[in-house]
């Protein structure tokens, strides 16, 4: 970023206009940057009350993410409040239509709102950036309904800008791959259940350990099919007979009936392919 100090000052001024903040925090680079900016903005003269980071804990959270997010909050110097959300009990969420994320974010923001009476914050902030606005994001509807502010998007910052600023601050997650909730791995129309979420979580943990890859997805398709996405440069290695046999055996032991490898390789949000374009028609 050519002028990081200027951008930071602009974001500080924007965030200070909101007042005391609660950040919808996941431990990813976007919400981590918002948390860092909010902490620093609150300490400017005259100071604002310290912000808090609020993280949802549910069956859709991948293993290790809470521990990593807790450590990161300590690095940033922000208090982390964890809340249990019950989105998997909602029929609209479990039915897993293309609006599933609406129910997830609506539950998140309504649960955060219940903290307002005891924590006295003025505004809820999220980590939405400008690139997110062009994707299929039903959660943005929930954000508008709860008057959640998105300082990164409002300032016009794209994902690359976010990573560059996070690197400028020395945040350890500046280059962390996106880690969306486990429900995003389940094909639309297939019911989201704690059992399926756990199966995907175990499958991805097994695959990472066996292959050494850090970026991959296990998509849970109909008829208990697992579709694996790995970086294109790893496809040939994963397909090698000995390794593939071990992968297939391991995933079938978790309850998958068939295991396939997506020849297109890893794509973040591949189950959304074509949806955003159709929504704009």
C-alpha positions in Angstrom: 0.0 0.0 0.0 1.7 3.3 -1.1 0.6 5.4 1.9 -0.2 3.1 4.8 0.0 5.9 7.4 -2.6 8.0 5.5 -5.0 5.0 5.2 -4.6 4.2 8.8 -5.3 7.7 9.9 -8.4 7.8 7.7 -9.6 4.5 9.2 -9.0 5.7 12.7 -11.1 8.8 12.1 -13.8 6.7 10.6 -13.9 4.2 13.5 -13.8 7.0 16.1 -16.9 8.5 14.6 -18.8 5.3 15.5 -18.1 5.5 19.2 -17.3 2.5 21.5 -17.1 -0.6 19.3 -17.8 -4.4 19.6 -16.2 -6.2 16.7 -17.7 -9.3 15.3 -14.4 -11.2 15.4 -13.4 -14.5 13.8 -9.6 -14.4 14.0 -9.3 -14.0 10.3 -7.3 -11.2 8.7 -10.3 -8.9 8.1 -11.8 -8.8 11.6 -8.3 -8.9 13.1 -7.4 -5.7 11.2 -10.7 -4.0 12.3 -9.9 -5.0 15.9 -6.4 -3.6 15.7 -7.6 -0.3 14.2 -10.4 0.0 16.8 -7.9 -0.6 19.7 -5.6 2.1 18.4 -8.4 4.5 17.5 -9.8 4.2 21.0 -6.5 5.2 22.5 -6.2 8.4 20.5 -6.7 11.7 22.4 -9.3 12.2 23.7 -9.6 8.4 24.4 -12.7 6.3 23.8 -13.6 3.3 26.0 -11.8 0.2 24.9 -13.5 -2.0 22.2 -14.2 -5.6 22.6 -14.0 -8.5 20.2 -16.9 -10.9 20.2 -16.5 -14.4 18.7 -19.2 -17.0 18.0 -18.6 -20.6 19.1 -20.7 -23.2 17.5 -20.4 -26.6 15.7 -19.6 -24.8 12.5 -16.3 -23.5 13.9 -13.3 -25.5 12.6 -11.0 -27.1 15.1 -8.1 -24.9 16.3 -9.8 -21.6 15.2 -10.8 -20.6 18.7 -7.4 -21.2 20.2 -5.7 -19.3 17.3 -8.2 -16.4 17.6 -7.7 -16.2 21.3 -3.9 -15.9 20.9 -4.3 -13.3 18.2 -6.6 -11.2 20.4 -3.8 -11.2 23.0 -1.4 -10.0 20.3 -3.7 -7.2 19.4 -4.5 -6.2 23.0 -8.2 -6.6 22.8 -10.6 -8.3 25.2 -12.1 -11.4 23.6 -15.7 -12.3 24.6 -17.0 -15.7 23.3 -20.6 -16.4 22.8 -22.4 -19.6 22.0 -24.7 -19.3 19.0 -27.4 -21.8 18.2 -27.8 -21.4 14.4 -27.8 -25.1 13.9 -31.2 -25.2 15.7 -32.8 -22.9 13.2 -34.8 -24.6 10.4 -33.7 -21.9 7.9 -30.1 -22.6 8.6 -30.4 -26.4 8.7 -32.2 -26.4 5.4 -29.1 -25.0 3.8 -30.6 -22.9 1.1 -28.5 -20.2 -0.6 -29.6 -17.8 2.2 -28.1 -19.9 4.9 -25.5 -17.3 5.9 -28.4 -14.9 6.6 -29.6 -17.0 9.4 -26.0 -17.5 10.7 -25.2 -13.7 10.8 -28.7 -12.8 12.1 -28.1 -15.1 15.0 -24.6 -13.7 15.5 -25.7 -10.1 15.5 -28.8 -10.7 17.7 -26.6 -12.5 20.2 -24.1 -9.7 20.2 -26.9 -7.2 20.7 -27.8 -8.9 24.0 -24.4 -7.9 25.3 -25.1 -4.2 24.8 -26.9 -3.7 28.1 -23.9 -4.9 30.1 -21.0 -3.8 27.9 -22.4 -0.4 26.8 -20.9 -0.3 23.3 -22.3 2.0 20.7 -21.8 0.1 17.5 -21.0 -3.4 16.1 -18.3 -3.6 13.5 -17.5 -6.4 11.1 -14.6 -7.2 8.7 -16.5 -7.0 5.4 -14.2 -5.6 2.8 -15.0 -4.0 -0.6 -14.4 -7.3 -2.5 -17.0 -9.0 -0.4 -19.7 -6.7 -1.8 -19.6 -8.4 -5.2 -19.9 -11.9 -3.9 -23.0 -13.9 -2.8 -23.2 -12.7 0.8 -26.6 -13.1 2.4 -25.0 -12.2 5.7 -24.7 -8.6 4.5 -28.5 -8.4 4.6 -28.4 -9.3 8.3 -25.7 -6.7 8.9 -27.8 -4.0 7.4 -30.8 -5.1 9.5 -28.8 -4.8 12.7 -27.0 -1.6 11.6 -23.6 -3.2 11.7 -20.9 -1.0 10.2 -18.1 -2.2 7.9 -15.2 0.3 8.1 -13.0 -1.6 5.6 -15.7 -1.7 2.9 -16.8 1.9 3.7 -13.2 3.0 3.2 -13.0 1.1 -0.1 -10.4 -1.4 1.0 -10.1 -4.5 -1.0 -8.7 -7.8 0.3 -5.2 -7.1 -0.9 -5.3 -3.7 0.8 -6.4 -5.5 4.0 -3.5 -7.9 3.9 -1.0 -5.2 3.2 -2.2 -3.1 6.2 -2.2 -6.2 8.4 1.4 -6.9 7.3 2.3 -3.3 8.0 1.0 -3.7 11.6 2.8 -7.0 11.9 -0.3 -9.1 12.5 0.5 -12.7 12.4 -2.6 -13.5 10.3 -1.7 -11.1 7.5 -1.3 -14.0 5.0 -3.7 -16.5 6.7 -5.9 -18.3 4.1 -9.6 -17.7 4.4 -11.2 -20.1 6.8 -15.0 -19.8 6.4 -17.3 -21.8 8.6 -17.6 -25.5 8.1 -21.2 -25.2 6.8 -19.8 -23.6 3.7 -18.4 -27.0 2.8 -21.9 -28.6 2.7 -23.6 -28.4 -0.7 -26.7 -26.2 -0.8 -29.9 -28.2 -0.2 -28.2 -30.9 2.0 -29.2 -30.4 5.6 -26.6 -28.9 7.9 -26.3 -31.1 11.0 -23.6 -31.2 13.7 -22.7 -34.7 12.5 -21.9 -33.5 9.0 -20.0 -30.5 10.3 -17.9 -32.8 12.5 -17.3 -35.2 9.6 -16.0 -32.4 7.4 -13.9 -31.0 10.2 -12.3 -34.4 10.9 -11.8 -35.0 7.2 -10.0 -31.7 6.6 -7.8 -32.3 9.7 -6.9 -35.8 8.4 -6.1 -34.5 4.9 -3.9 -31.7 6.2 -2.0 -34.0 8.4 -1.5 -36.6 5.7 -0.6 -34.3 2.8 1.1 -31.4 4.7 -1.2 -28.9 2.8 -2.6 -26.0 4.7 -5.0 -24.8 2.0 -7.7 -27.3 1.0 -11.4 -28.1 1.2 -13.5 -31.2 1.7 -16.9 -30.5 0.1 -19.7 -32.6 1.5 -22.0 -33.4 -1.4 -25.2 -35.4 -1.7 -25.1 -39.1 -1.1 -22.2 -38.8 1.4 -19.7 -37.9 -1.4 -16.6 -36.0 -0.4 -15.2 -33.8 -3.1 -11.6 -32.7 -2.3 -10.1 -29.4 -3.5 -6.4 -29.0 -3.2 -4.1 -26.5 -4.9 -3.5 -27.3 -8.6 0.2 -27.9 -8.1 -0.7 -30.6 -5.5 -3.3 -32.5 -7.6 -0.9 -34.9 -9.2 0.8 -35.8 -5.8 -2.6 -36.4 -4.1 -3.6 -38.6 -7.0 -0.6 -40.9 -6.7 -2.0 -44.4 -6.1 -0.5 -45.0 -2.6 -1.5 -41.6 -1.2 -4.9 -41.6 -2.8 -5.7 -45.1 -1.4 -4.8 -43.9 2.1 -6.9 -40.7 1.7 -9.9 -42.6 0.4 -9.7 -45.2 3.2 -9.4 -42.5 5.8 -12.3 -40.5 4.6 -14.6 -43.5 4.1 -13.8 -44.4 7.7 -15.4 -41.1 8.7 -18.6 -42.0 6.9 -18.2 -40.8 3.4 -19.3 -43.3 0.8 -17.3 -42.0 -2.2 -14.3 -39.7 -2.4 -13.4 -37.7 -5.5 -10.8 -35.1 -6.4 -11.9 -31.9 -8.1 -9.6 -31.4 -11.1 -10.2 -27.6 -11.0 -8.3 -27.4 -7.8 -8.9 -25.3 -4.7 -11.3 -22.4 -5.1 -12.5 -20.4 -2.1 -16.3 -20.4 -2.2 -16.6 -22.9 -5.1 -20.1 -23.8 -4.0 -21.2 -20.2 -4.7 -19.9 -20.4 -8.3 -22.6 -18.9 -10.6 -24.9 -17.8 -7.8 -23.7 -14.1 -7.6 -24.1 -13.7 -11.4 -27.6 -15.2 -11.3 -28.6 -12.9 -8.4 -27.5 -9.9 -10.5 -29.6 -10.9 -13.5 
